[in-house]
Amino acid sequence: MLFCEYELWPQDELDIFTLNGVPEVICQAAVADGTKYLNYSWPALTAEMFTDQASHLYKKEAKKRRIALSSLSLSEHLEKKGRFMTDIINGIWAICEETTWSMPDNTGVLKDIENPRYDTHSSRTASLLATVLNLFSKDLPDAVKKRITYEVKKRCLIPFLEARNYTPENVSYTLISCIFTEENEDKRRMICNRVIELLETFLKDYSSDSNKAKSEQSLYIWSAYLYDILEMLYCATDNKLAVFSEEKIMLAAKSIYK
């Protein structure tokens, strides 16, 4: 076992996304990008678009929503003047109102709101909203914070424990969502334990020989998300869960910087 006993750092003391020392030119560029989304008209996502053969339009418009919310949030986090908050709240609400965070498939069937599907798209959206909640917990209305927490748990955290198909990517997104939205200590630990079990599974057959079967790009992505997970666990346990010197972890690092 690479992972030993650990204690989770209190949720209200986590500050993973502090931005110190960001060059002014980068700050200015990020804020300028966010300014484009002030008074933004959030794209409509219709049932017809979801079931239509040209469902790529639904995917395109859904992506626009998420890019806009990300840009607005980064701009506000850097500028800290409050001028992006109304649009951030509108973006949060629009995404929470979506029936599903999964993308259309080839069946042309609408998704069942009572049975959320756990996949990369839903977990990625959950992590975006959870991050926005963490960044602006003091600025968002209580109703909005409650809505984010409810939707993230329903669409990501609960399905995660019952899912069968996992990748380092969606596990990474899920861990972010858990750290920033799950206040129940037992449930947080349950999800983190499951994440650690999956890490053990991911690493079990990780070797120079097995990696030859993976493309260079897929191996790079796999390893990058693996390190995302490890870094978040490292921060969430107050730097106690540190396994970066393990042989297989170092092997994964090599595939990133090669």
C-alpha positions in Angstrom: 0.0 0.0 0.0 1.4 3.4 -0.9 -1.1 5.3 1.2 -1.3 5.2 5.0 -3.6 6.6 7.6 -4.4 10.3 7.3 -6.4 13.1 8.8 -8.4 15.5 6.6 -7.7 19.2 7.0 -10.8 21.2 8.2 -12.8 22.3 5.1 -13.0 26.0 6.2 -9.2 26.2 6.4 -8.5 24.9 2.9 -7.1 27.6 0.6 -5.8 25.7 -2.4 -6.4 28.4 -5.0 -4.6 31.4 -3.5 -3.0 33.3 -6.3 0.1 35.1 -5.1 2.7 36.8 -7.2 0.8 36.4 -10.5 2.5 38.8 -13.0 0.6 41.9 -13.7 0.5 41.3 -17.5 -1.3 37.9 -16.9 -3.7 39.5 -14.4 -4.6 42.2 -17.0 -5.1 39.7 -19.7 -7.3 37.5 -17.6 -9.5 40.4 -16.4 -9.8 41.7 -20.0 -11.0 38.2 -21.0 -13.6 38.2 -18.2 -14.8 41.7 -19.1 -16.1 40.2 -22.4 -18.7 38.3 -20.4 -20.2 41.2 -18.4 -23.9 41.3 -19.0 -23.6 38.0 -20.7 -26.6 36.4 -22.4 -26.3 32.8 -21.3 -26.9 30.4 -24.2 -30.2 28.5 -24.2 -30.0 24.7 -24.1 -33.2 23.1 -25.4 -34.6 19.6 -25.4 -34.7 19.7 -29.2 -30.9 20.5 -29.3 -30.2 17.6 -26.9 -32.1 15.0 -28.9 -31.4 16.3 -32.4 -29.0 14.6 -34.7 -27.0 17.7 -34.7 -26.4 17.5 -30.9 -23.0 19.0 -31.4 -24.8 22.4 -31.1 -25.9 21.5 -27.5 -22.3 20.5 -26.6 -21.0 23.8 -28.1 -23.5 26.0 -26.2 -23.0 24.1 -22.9 -19.3 24.6 -23.3 -19.8 28.3 -23.8 -21.6 28.5 -20.5 -18.7 26.9 -18.6 -16.0 28.9 -20.3 -17.9 32.1 -19.5 -18.3 31.2 -15.8 -14.6 30.2 -15.6 -13.5 33.4 -17.1 -15.7 35.6 -15.0 -14.7 33.7 -11.8 -11.0 34.1 -12.5 -11.4 37.8 -13.3 -13.3 38.4 -10.1 -10.7 36.4 -8.0 -7.9 38.5 -9.4 -9.6 41.9 -9.4 -11.7 41.6 -6.2 -14.0 44.6 -7.0 -17.3 42.7 -7.2 -18.2 43.8 -10.7 -18.3 40.3 -12.0 -20.5 38.8 -9.3 -23.9 39.3 -10.8 -22.8 37.5 -14.0 -21.2 34.7 -11.9 -24.4 34.1 -10.0 -26.4 34.1 -13.3 -23.9 31.5 -14.7 -24.1 29.3 -11.6 -27.9 29.4 -11.7 -28.1 28.6 -15.4 -25.8 25.6 -15.1 -27.6 24.3 -12.0 -30.9 24.5 -13.9 -29.6 22.2 -16.6 -31.5 18.8 -16.5 -28.2 17.0 -17.0 -24.5 17.8 -16.9 -23.8 14.9 -19.2 -23.6 15.5 -22.9 -25.9 14.0 -25.6 -25.2 10.5 -26.9 -26.3 8.8 -30.1 -29.6 7.6 -28.7 -31.4 10.9 -29.0 -33.1 10.3 -25.6 -33.5 12.9 -23.0 -31.7 12.2 -19.7 -33.6 11.2 -16.5 -33.3 13.9 -13.9 -33.8 11.4 -11.1 -30.8 9.2 -12.3 -27.8 11.5 -12.9 -25.1 9.9 -14.9 -21.6 10.0 -13.5 -19.0 10.7 -16.2 -16.2 13.1 -17.1 -18.6 15.9 -18.2 -20.7 15.8 -15.1 -17.7 15.6 -12.7 -16.0 18.4 -14.6 -19.0 20.7 -14.2 -19.3 19.7 -10.5 -15.6 20.7 -9.9 -16.1 24.1 -11.7 -19.1 25.0 -9.5 -17.4 23.7 -6.3 -14.3 25.8 -7.1 -16.5 28.9 -7.7 -18.2 28.2 -4.3 -14.8 28.0 -2.6 -13.5 31.2 -4.2 -16.6 33.3 -3.4 -18.1 31.6 -0.3 -18.2 35.0 1.4 -19.8 36.8 -1.5 -22.5 34.4 -2.9 -26.0 34.5 -1.5 -26.9 31.6 0.9 -29.5 30.3 -1.6 -26.9 30.0 -4.3 -24.3 28.3 -2.1 -27.0 25.8 -1.0 -28.0 25.2 -4.6 -24.4 24.5 -5.7 -23.8 22.1 -2.8 -27.1 20.2 -3.5 -26.5 19.8 -7.2 -22.8 18.8 -6.9 -23.8 16.1 -4.4 -26.7 14.8 -6.4 -25.0 14.8 -9.8 -21.4 13.9 -8.8 -20.6 12.8 -5.3 -23.4 10.3 -4.7 -23.2 8.7 -8.2 -19.4 8.5 -7.8 -19.7 6.0 -5.0 -21.9 3.8 -7.1 -20.1 4.2 -10.5 -18.2 1.4 -12.2 -16.1 3.3 -14.8 -13.4 5.7 -13.5 -10.5 7.6 -15.0 -7.9 9.7 -13.3 -9.6 12.7 -14.9 -13.1 12.3 -13.5 -11.7 11.1 -10.1 -9.6 14.4 -10.0 -12.7 16.5 -10.7 -14.7 14.5 -8.1 -12.1 15.0 -5.4 -12.2 18.8 -6.0 -16.0 18.7 -5.7 -15.8 16.7 -2.4 -13.2 18.9 -0.8 -15.1 22.1 -1.4 -18.8 21.0 -1.0 -19.0 18.0 1.4 -19.2 19.3 5.0 -20.0 15.9 6.6 -16.7 14.5 7.8 -17.7 10.9 7.5 -18.9 11.4 3.9 -15.7 13.3 3.0 -13.6 10.5 4.3 -15.7 7.9 2.5 -15.1 9.6 -0.8 -11.4 10.3 -0.1 -11.0 6.6 0.8 -12.6 5.6 -2.4 -10.3 8.0 -4.3 -7.3 6.4 -2.6 -8.5 2.9 -3.5 -8.8 4.0 -7.1 -5.3 5.4 -7.1 -4.0 2.1 -5.9 -5.8 0.5 -8.8 -4.5 3.0 -11.3 -0.9 2.5 -10.1 -1.1 -1.3 -9.7 -0.1 -2.0 -13.3 1.7 1.2 -13.9 5.2 0.3 -15.3 7.5 1.1 -18.1 6.3 -1.9 -20.0 2.6 -1.3 -19.6 3.0 2.3 -20.6 4.3 1.3 -24.0 0.8 0.4 -24.9 -0.5 3.9 -24.2 -0.1 6.8 -26.7 2.2 9.6 -25.6 -0.7 12.0 -25.3 -2.9 9.6 -23.3 -0.1 8.8 -20.9 0.7 12.5 -20.4 -3.0 13.2 -19.6 -3.3 10.2 -17.3 -0.2 11.2 -15.4 -1.1 14.8 -15.1 -4.5 14.1 -13.5 -2.8 11.5 -11.3 -0.6 14.3 -9.9 -3.6 16.6 -9.6 -5.2 14.0 -7.3 -2.0 13.5 -5.2 -1.5 17.3 -4.8 -5.1 17.8 -3.6 -4.8 14.9 -1.1 -1.5 16.4 0.0 -3.1 19.8 0.6 -6.3 18.3 2.1 -4.3 16.4 4.7 -2.1 19.3 5.8 0.8 17.9 3.8 0.7 14.6 5.6 -0.3 12.3 2.7 2.9 12.7 0.7 3.9 9.8 -1.6 5.8 11.8 -4.3 9.0 9.9 -3.7 7.5 6.5 -4.5 8.9 4.8 -7.5 5.7 4.5 -9.5 4.8 8.1 -8.7 8.2 9.3 -10.0 7.7 7.1 -13.1 4.4 8.9 -13.8 6.2 12.3 -13.4 8.7 11.4 -16.1 5.9 10.9 -18.6 4.8 14.6 -18.0 8.2 16.3 -18.4 9.6 14.1 -21.1 
